[in-house]
Amino acid sequence: MTLTSTLRFSALGGLAVLLAGCSMGSMFGGGTASNANLQNAAATPEAVAQAQTSALPVIATECPPIRVRRGGEAMYYYGGGRVGDANALQYQGVIDETSRNCVVSNGQITVNMGVTGRVLLGPAGSQSSVNAPIRFAVERDGQAIFSEKYTLSVPLTPPSQTAEFVKVVENVTIPYLGGESITIWVGFDTRG
């Protein structure tokens, strides 16, 4: 296969991916383009790259990153004040995954953000329920513009020694001017 053939094949493949959503329009009652018109379409690699760039929705280019706050990735509870003694560990919690999605409109970013994690009983643990304190925060240029703590009751049903939790916070609105650094933070917050 020649370089020209390879580029043409790559360009057509990229175009097919871009147009896949368009071909679904008639299935749902919209769109009038016929597949016959698309069969003879050809695009240069530059045209495909330009189409991919302009086809990205704002949601993909303006959604702030979500990160686990340093020190907030896990929590530990020891009995009898024996901090660090593995035999005294009653339970621990860990964050497994984070996620967010955004809609950018009229100078506002509306964010839905979530976290999943687990609570595990330790050698000294016998709890049937554990409270997992999770804090979500949003910072713009180092300044907190949203911060909320949620206490999740995580039931541990015997004989299980572990249970999962999920927390989603919806519709947090952030004014967006452009150019500022915005970060979403999540983590355990065991302080009072």
Beta strands, then each sheet from edge to edge (+ up, - down):
strand 1: 66-68
strand 2: 74-78
strand 3: 89-105
strand 4: 108-121
strand 5: 129-140
strand 6: 143-155
strand 7: 162-175
strand 8: 182-188
sheet 1: 1+ 8+ 5- 6+
sheet 2: 2+ 3- 4+ 7-
end
